[in-house]
Amino acid sequence: MSKGSSILLAAVVGIAVFALTYVYLGPDSDSEGGETAAVEAADVEVATDVERYKVPVSDAQPSKGPKDALVTIVEFSEFQCPFCARVLPATKEIADTYGNDVRIVWRNLPLAFHQNADPAAQLAMEAYAQGGNDKFWEVHDLLFANQKALTRADLENYAKQAGLDMNKVKKALDEKAHSKQIQEDTALAGTIGARGTPNFFVNGRNLRGAQPFAAFKTVIDQELATAKKLEEQGVTRAQMYATITKNGLTKAAPPKPQQQPGQPDPKAVYKVPLQGDEPQKGPDDALVTIVEFSDFECPFCGRVEPTLKAVQDKYGKDVRVVWMNNPLPFHKNAKPAANAALEAHAQKGDKGFWAMHEKLFSNQRGLTTENLDKYAKELGLNMKKFKAAIEEDKYASTIQKQQALSSSLGARGTPAFFINGRNLRGAQPLASFEIVIDEELKKAKDLVAKGTPRSKVYEKTIAKGETAPKTAPTPAAPDANKVYDIPKPKNAPSKGSAKAKVVIQEFSDFQCPFCSRVNPTMSQVMDEYGDKVEIVWRNYPLPFHKDAHPAAQASLEVFAQKGNKAFWQYHDILFQNQKALSRPNLEKYAAQIGGIDMKAFKAALDSGKHKAAVDADIQAIDKAGARIGTPSFFINGKLVQGAQPYAAFKAAIDEELNN
């Protein structure tokens, strides 16, 4: 790669990495030849004490209010977004209050995870094409009044209600006749930093979200005052918007990533001392000690329990799990539950604690005092002592000390784990635990071989550990030239040619909204490059997406039975139904594919047949030393992170083809 090409690619990727919501689908809207070009701006100075954007408008956009209004509000919105609906009373009040002094210009920003938003935008723009502003706003109101009913049949019904030419409507919806303009609106939004809906630019000044009327009024009144001063200097009303925005920004700076201070560095070893009386599973002389800071009411803590059981099943006496309490303040039943578990431990030892632990996690939504009493009776505890422990907050001191320890190490959320002192945060999959455990097990065995008794391994390992958060270094921007060694699996879902010069390994998660947003871009890559590229699917289900791992396994069973064509069909169905990935739904979607042996499909999910393959994809990233989220793409081993616009992929692919 030439030095110049490297710099260009790094610049494209560096800028685009933050535009996770958008897909690049058209040219920069500044080339529209719109009103900013047609109306000459007056040669006067406009105050620059506020951040202002040059947002072009033209007759191509629906609007409400006169072209020579003193204040122009450009609204980026979409018809399926609930926040866009909530702002409608405010925009109506703006029109009622300011009359001809304000106009509102509509631009489309259909979000990828709202599957009906683009068809609705197509209908609205067809209404504009047929009947101008009046018909657009009539259909606009119908769509927002029926946000939960935007199917094709519904759209045609609203078109009939508005008296549109139905032959033209059906043709426009079939052919997506207004895609070019919708795509240009979307591209412009990404360029000027409108990273969500609704987004407003009031004479170029950005106001984000479903703001109340008062918030708009403050900005509008300031802009009216500015406009009236400009009128005194000879600026006509027709020149006003072009004059005020003529020196505005044309591109938003990428947002700075937020560094979260005080989070433990996962590569550091922390000193997590044990008092010896904590509940534990596994022997005192285990080679690897996992200290778990957890909360009985935390759903993520509940989700990781099967993983911990799998750890103990795999490693046996080489691993012990030690429990410490960190009931979070917004979980009102978590602390009484912690008291209940510790009282069970006091009365019946580790066996009593883990029996209560299991009941509490099995009934996370039923941790009332009455139910705690019920669980205690079922375990045969002394009820007088048990009730006193709950009422008197008997273990408050113990809990507070454990919380203080967790906080001092920077582990403020739950669940948090320290594996021989090394931090692992969150409800991670088994593969993530295995990587750290295997490394620590090797170190522990080396210590034993050199004479350290097994019973002293943990103490020796953490002896010089950190006692305060050692913040992980801020990750540098991905090196556009670094090639990660991630071998392509012999049998993985793919599209394109197996002999392609460029292999794109896509690590993704069926429940991740950003992963769904990049799908149109990947389709565009295939349309553009065909057999010059191969896209290989790799699963990377995030631990806090509870349905992602089962969905990944289900997709691999479809692939195993019916190959690539069926896999990609199933892939599309899963992404179209990201919020409905329960087991019954996974089965329903598989049946829709046709030709799937449903008995074998169900058996594969029951047995976890493809779990190892999914975990192997996760481990491939860790082995390569990459730090990623979803989606992530390795283009001939070079990382492109996030739901990037098409331009970022094109730059990377072209560079590889040229090489």
Backbone hydrogen bonds, N-H to C=O, Kabsch-Sander energy under -0.5 kcal/mol:
donor,donor_aa,acceptor,acceptor_aa,energy
6,S,2,S,-2.5
7,I,3,K,-2.2
8,L,4,G,-2.3
9,L,5,S,-2.9
10,A,6,S,-2.6
11,A,7,I,-2.3
12,V,8,L,-2.5
13,V,9,L,-2.7
14,G,10,A,-2.8
15,I,11,A,-2.3
16,A,12,V,-2.3
17,V,13,V,-1.9
18,F,15,I,-0.9
19,A,16,A,-1.7
20,L,18,F,-1.7
22,Y,19,A,-1.2
25,L,23,V,-0.6
31,S,28,D,-2.0
32,E,29,S,-1.9
33,G,30,D,-0.6
35,E,57,V,-3.4
36,T,57,V,-0.6
37,A,34,G,-1.4
38,A,34,G,-1.8
39,V,35,E,-2.9
40,E,38,A,-0.6
44,V,42,A,-1.8
53,Y,204,G,-2.4
54,K,249,L,-3.1
55,V,53,Y,-1.1
61,Q,58,S,-1.6
64,K,104,I,-2.1
69,A,66,P,-1.5
71,V,101,D,-2.2
73,I,103,R,-2.9
74,V,72,T,-0.6
74,V,201,F,-2.3
75,E,73,I,-0.6
75,E,105,V,-3.4
76,F,74,V,-0.6
76,F,199,N,-3.3
77,S,75,E,-0.6
77,S,107,R,-2.2
81,C,78,E,-0.5
85,A,81,C,-1.4
86,R,82,P,-1.8
87,V,83,F,-1.1
88,L,85,A,-1.3
90,A,87,V,-0.5
91,T,87,V,-2.0
92,K,88,L,-2.5
93,E,89,P,-2.1
94,I,90,A,-2.0
95,A,91,T,-2.1
96,D,92,K,-2.6
97,T,93,E,-2.5
98,Y,94,I,-2.7
99,G,95,A,-1.6
101,D,98,Y,-2.2
102,V,99,G,-1.4
103,R,71,V,-2.1
104,I,64,K,-2.8
105,V,73,I,-3.3
106,W,62,P,-2.8
107,R,75,E,-2.9
109,L,77,S,-2.7
114,H,111,L,-1.8
115,Q,113,F,-0.8
117,A,114,H,-1.7
118,D,114,H,-0.6
120,A,116,N,-1.8
121,A,117,A,-2.1
122,Q,118,D,-2.5
123,L,119,P,-2.2
124,A,120,A,-2.4
125,M,121,A,-2.5
126,E,122,Q,-1.9
127,A,123,L,-2.5
128,Y,124,A,-1.8
129,A,125,M,-2.2
130,Q,126,E,-2.3
131,G,127,A,-2.8
132,G,128,Y,-2.2
135,K,131,G,-1.1
136,F,132,G,-2.2
137,W,133,N,-2.7
138,E,134,D,-1.7
139,V,135,K,-2.5
140,H,136,F,-3.0
141,D,137,W,-2.1
142,L,138,E,-1.7
143,L,139,V,-2.8
144,F,140,H,-2.1
145,A,141,D,-1.8
146,N,142,L,-0.7
146,N,143,L,-0.8
147,Q,144,F,-0.9
149,A,146,N,-2.2
155,L,151,T,-2.7
156,E,152,R,-2.2
157,N,153,A,-1.9
158,Y,154,D,-2.3
159,A,155,L,-2.1
160,K,156,E,-2.1
161,Q,157,N,-2.2
162,A,158,Y,-1.8
163,G,160,K,-1.6
164,L,159,A,-2.4
166,M,164,L,-0.8
169,V,165,D,-2.1
170,K,166,M,-2.7
171,K,167,N,-2.0
172,A,168,K,-2.6
173,L,169,V,-2.6
174,D,170,K,-2.7
175,E,171,K,-2.7
176,K,172,A,-0.8
177,A,172,A,-1.9
179,S,176,K,-1.8
182,I,178,H,-2.1
183,Q,179,S,-3.2
184,E,180,K,-2.2
185,D,181,Q,-2.4
186,T,182,I,-2.3
187,A,183,Q,-2.7
188,L,184,E,-2.4
189,A,185,D,-2.4
190,G,186,T,-2.1
191,T,187,A,-2.0
192,I,188,L,-2.2
193,G,190,G,-0.7
194,A,189,A,-2.8
195,R,193,G,-1.6
199,N,76,F,-2.0
200,F,207,L,-2.5
201,F,74,V,-2.0
202,V,205,R,-3.2
203,N,72,T,-3.3
203,N,201,F,-0.9
205,R,202,V,-2.0
206,N,204,G,-0.5
207,L,200,F,-3.2
209,G,198,P,-2.5
211,Q,209,G,-2.1
215,A,212,P,-0.9
216,F,212,P,-1.4
217,K,213,F,-3.0
218,T,214,A,-1.9
219,V,215,A,-1.3
220,I,216,F,-3.1
221,D,217,K,-2.8
222,Q,218,T,-1.4
223,E,219,V,-2.4
224,L,220,I,-2.7
225,A,221,D,-2.0
226,T,222,Q,-2.0
227,A,223,E,-2.7
228,K,224,L,-2.4
229,K,225,A,-1.6
230,L,226,T,-2.0
231,E,227,A,-2.3
232,E,228,K,-1.5
233,Q,229,K,-0.8
233,Q,230,L,-0.5
234,G,231,E,-1.7
235,V,230,L,-2.3
239,Q,236,T,-0.5
240,M,236,T,-0.7
240,M,237,R,-0.9
243,T,239,Q,-2.5
244,I,240,M,-2.8
245,T,241,Y,-2.1
246,K,242,A,-0.7
246,K,243,T,-0.6
248,G,245,T,-2.2
249,L,52,R,-3.1
252,A,191,T,-2.9
259,Q,257,P,-0.6
260,Q,258,Q,-0.5
263,Q,260,Q,-0.8
265,D,470,K,-1.3
268,A,265,D,-1.5
270,Y,421,G,-2.4
271,K,466,E,-3.1
272,V,270,Y,-1.0
281,K,321,V,-2.3
286,A,283,P,-1.6
288,V,318,D,-2.3
290,I,288,V,-0.5
290,I,320,R,-3.0
291,V,289,T,-0.6
291,V,418,F,-2.5
292,E,290,I,-0.6
292,E,322,V,-3.2
293,F,291,V,-0.6
293,F,416,A,-3.0
294,S,292,E,-0.6
294,S,324,M,-2.2
298,C,295,D,-1.2
302,G,298,C,-1.6
303,R,299,P,-1.8
304,V,300,F,-1.3
305,E,301,C,-0.6
305,E,302,G,-0.8
308,L,304,V,-1.9
309,K,305,E,-2.1
310,A,306,P,-2.1
311,V,307,T,-2.1
312,Q,308,L,-2.1
313,D,309,K,-2.4
314,K,310,A,-2.0
315,Y,311,V,-2.7
316,G,312,Q,-2.0
318,D,315,Y,-2.0
319,V,316,G,-1.5
320,R,288,V,-2.2
321,V,281,K,-2.7
322,V,290,I,-3.2
322,V,320,R,-0.5
323,W,279,P,-2.6
324,M,292,E,-2.9
326,N,294,S,-2.9
331,H,328,L,-2.0
332,K,330,F,-0.8
334,A,331,H,-1.5
335,K,331,H,-0.6
337,A,333,N,-1.8
338,A,334,A,-2.1
339,N,335,K,-2.5
340,A,336,P,-2.4
341,A,337,A,-2.4
342,L,338,A,-2.4
343,E,339,N,-2.3
344,A,340,A,-2.1
345,H,341,A,-1.9
346,A,342,L,-2.3
347,Q,343,E,-2.3
348,K,344,A,-2.6
349,G,345,H,-2.1
352,G,348,K,-1.4
353,F,349,G,-2.3
354,W,350,D,-2.7
355,A,351,K,-1.7
356,M,352,G,-2.2
357,H,353,F,-3.2
358,E,354,W,-2.0
359,K,355,A,-1.6
360,L,356,M,-2.7
361,F,357,H,-2.3
362,S,358,E,-1.7
363,N,359,K,-0.8
363,N,360,L,-0.6
364,Q,361,F,-0.8
366,G,363,N,-2.3
372,L,368,T,-2.5
373,D,369,T,-2.3
374,K,370,E,-1.9
375,Y,371,N,-2.7
376,A,372,L,-2.2
377,K,373,D,-2.4
378,E,374,K,-2.2
379,L,375,Y,-1.3
380,G,377,K,-1.4
381,L,376,A,-2.4
383,M,381,L,-0.8
386,F,382,N,-2.3
387,K,383,M,-2.8
388,A,384,K,-1.8
389,A,385,K,-2.1
390,I,386,F,-1.8
391,E,387,K,-2.7
392,E,388,A,-2.6
393,D,390,I,-0.8
394,K,389,A,-2.3
396,A,393,D,-2.0
399,I,395,Y,-2.7
400,Q,396,A,-2.7
401,K,397,S,-2.2
402,Q,398,T,-2.1
403,Q,399,I,-2.6
404,A,400,Q,-2.6
405,L,401,K,-2.2
406,S,402,Q,-2.4
407,S,403,Q,-2.7
408,S,404,A,-2.6
409,L,405,L,-1.3
410,G,407,S,-1.6
411,A,406,S,-2.3
412,R,410,G,-1.2
416,A,293,F,-2.0
417,F,424,L,-2.4
418,F,291,V,-2.0
419,I,422,R,-3.3
420,N,289,T,-3.1
420,N,418,F,-0.8
422,R,419,I,-1.8
423,N,268,A,-0.5
424,L,417,F,-2.8
426,G,415,P,-2.6
428,Q,426,G,-2.2
432,S,429,P,-0.9
433,F,429,P,-1.3
434,E,430,L,-2.8
435,I,431,A,-1.8
436,V,432,S,-1.3
437,I,433,F,-3.0
438,D,434,E,-2.9
439,E,435,I,-1.5
440,E,436,V,-2.6
441,L,437,I,-3.1
442,K,438,D,-1.8
443,K,439,E,-1.8
444,A,440,E,-2.6
445,K,441,L,-2.4
446,D,442,K,-1.8
447,L,443,K,-2.0
448,V,444,A,-2.4
449,A,445,K,-2.4
450,K,446,D,-1.2
451,G,448,V,-1.8
452,T,447,L,-2.4
456,K,453,P,-1.9
457,V,453,P,-0.5
457,V,454,R,-1.3
460,K,456,K,-2.5
461,T,457,V,-2.6
462,I,458,Y,-2.1
463,A,459,E,-0.7
465,G,462,I,-2.4
466,E,269,V,-3.1
471,T,469,P,-0.8
472,A,263,Q,-0.8
480,A,478,P,-0.7
482,K,479,D,-1.3
484,Y,482,K,-0.6
484,Y,637,G,-3.2
486,I,484,Y,-1.4
495,K,535,I,-1.8
497,S,533,V,-1.1
500,A,497,S,-1.6
502,V,532,K,-1.5
503,V,501,K,-0.5
504,I,502,V,-0.5
504,I,534,E,-3.5
505,Q,503,V,-0.6
505,Q,634,F,-2.3
506,E,504,I,-0.7
506,E,536,V,-2.8
507,F,505,Q,-0.7
507,F,632,S,-3.2
508,S,506,E,-0.7
508,S,538,R,-2.2
512,C,509,D,-1.6
516,S,512,C,-1.3
517,R,513,P,-1.6
518,V,514,F,-1.0
519,N,516,S,-0.9
522,M,518,V,-2.0
523,S,519,N,-2.1
524,Q,520,P,-1.9
525,V,521,T,-2.2
526,M,522,M,-2.1
527,D,523,S,-2.5
528,E,524,Q,-2.3
529,Y,525,V,-2.8
530,G,526,M,-2.2
532,K,529,Y,-2.4
533,V,530,G,-1.5
534,E,502,V,-2.2
535,I,495,K,-2.8
536,V,504,I,-3.1
536,V,534,E,-0.6
537,W,493,P,-2.6
537,W,535,I,-0.5
538,R,506,E,-3.0
540,Y,508,S,-3.1
545,H,542,L,-1.8
546,K,544,F,-0.9
548,A,545,H,-1.5
549,H,545,H,-0.6
551,A,547,D,-2.0
552,A,548,A,-2.3
553,Q,549,H,-2.4
554,A,550,P,-2.6
555,S,551,A,-2.3
556,L,552,A,-1.8
557,E,553,Q,-1.7
558,V,554,A,-2.0
559,F,555,S,-2.2
560,A,556,L,-2.6
561,Q,557,E,-2.1
562,K,558,V,-2.9
563,G,559,F,-2.4
566,A,562,K,-0.6
567,F,563,G,-2.2
568,W,564,N,-2.7
569,Q,565,K,-1.6
570,Y,566,A,-2.6
571,H,567,F,-3.2
572,D,568,W,-2.0
573,I,569,Q,-2.0
574,L,570,Y,-2.7
575,F,571,H,-2.1
576,Q,572,D,-1.9
577,N,573,I,-0.9
577,N,574,L,-0.7
578,Q,575,F,-0.8
580,A,577,N,-2.2
586,L,582,S,-2.6
587,E,583,R,-2.0
588,K,584,P,-2.3
589,Y,585,N,-2.9
590,A,586,L,-1.7
591,A,587,E,-2.1
592,Q,588,K,-1.3
593,I,589,Y,-0.8
593,I,590,A,-0.9
594,G,590,A,-0.8
598,M,596,I,-1.2
601,F,597,D,-2.4
602,K,598,M,-2.7
603,A,599,K,-2.0
604,A,600,A,-2.2
605,L,601,F,-1.8
606,D,602,K,-2.6
607,S,603,A,-2.4
608,G,604,A,-0.9
609,K,604,A,-2.1
611,K,608,G,-1.6
612,A,608,G,-0.5
614,V,610,H,-2.0
615,D,611,K,-2.8
616,A,612,A,-2.0
617,D,613,A,-1.4
618,I,614,V,-1.6
619,Q,615,D,-2.6
620,A,616,A,-1.7
621,I,617,D,-1.0
621,I,618,I,-0.7
622,D,618,I,-1.5
623,K,619,Q,-2.9
624,A,620,A,-1.3
625,G,621,I,-0.7
625,G,622,D,-0.9
626,A,621,I,-1.9
628,I,626,A,-0.5
632,S,507,F,-2.0
633,F,640,V,-2.4
634,F,505,Q,-2.2
635,I,633,F,-0.6
635,I,638,K,-3.1
636,N,503,V,-3.0
636,N,634,F,-0.9
638,K,635,I,-1.6
640,V,633,F,-3.1
642,G,631,P,-2.3
644,Q,642,G,-2.3
648,A,645,P,-1.2
649,F,645,P,-1.1
650,K,646,Y,-2.8
651,A,647,A,-2.2
652,A,648,A,-1.7
653,I,649,F,-3.1
654,D,650,K,-2.8
655,E,651,A,-1.7
656,E,652,A,-1.7
657,L,653,I,-2.6
658,N,654,D,-2.6
659,N,655,E,-1.2
